[in-house]
């Protein structure tokens, strides 16, 4: 039996191609506008905020753009703002109706701050109320993990911010971004069986620690918060690699499972230290390393690793008798 998530994994390259064709020129214009702001807030929740963490990590490694990532509730309840300040706010949401993200948009507008929404729903409140909107062309997304909308949101953020950076590394990343749909198509076709095997080997694990450094923390956050917990109904915790020795180091031992995300760049140093430490203790280490999948700039690691991770979660849920895209409580409780 194939669940909704299966087709949505397959749909990612075409969703990206449609979005690129429709929004690429628009995103260049937005890059020019947002490059003039003193500070840019990125607001999202769940899978959407993970894209914000990722782009912040990618940008700060090669540029000094002032980016602040917050959840919608944090921005609404705890962020001081002055009217007409030279800030921009970018809000990400699959539905365009996420209540806390929508509240953040409305707060920004109350202070006359420029707002941009990135959403999959052109008739949504966020698309209509923001000063500008990027519409990701993914058609309906049913599975809770958000495969198509994750990758199109991430691409949109990369394309906007890397067009704001004037150096050769940014230009190289932009050139490789155009290849991402083809890369994902190849990975979707070639990584499922190995990921399925990893899933079967770990089907009885109940708690996964997910570790990454630099931009890989954003992907570790998504993996733990929306993929393991929402998709596979497994306990999971995202961890900055640099924080390994401030907590998790006292918990790792034989029988504990840690998923490591690697990109082969300088920020892997602390991740490698943790991997070596865990190896000495016979920890169940699961390593997803970009070099095993594709040769591309490490700043684009999430576009590569997300595919085998999706297959891993998809089959992990099935091995445990779960539909990887269904929900139990989301949408039933308002708070």
Order of alpha helices (4+ residues) and beta strands (2+ residues): alpha-alpha-beta-alpha-beta-alpha-beta-alpha-beta-alpha-beta-alpha-alpha-alpha-alpha-beta-alpha-beta-beta-alpha-beta-alpha
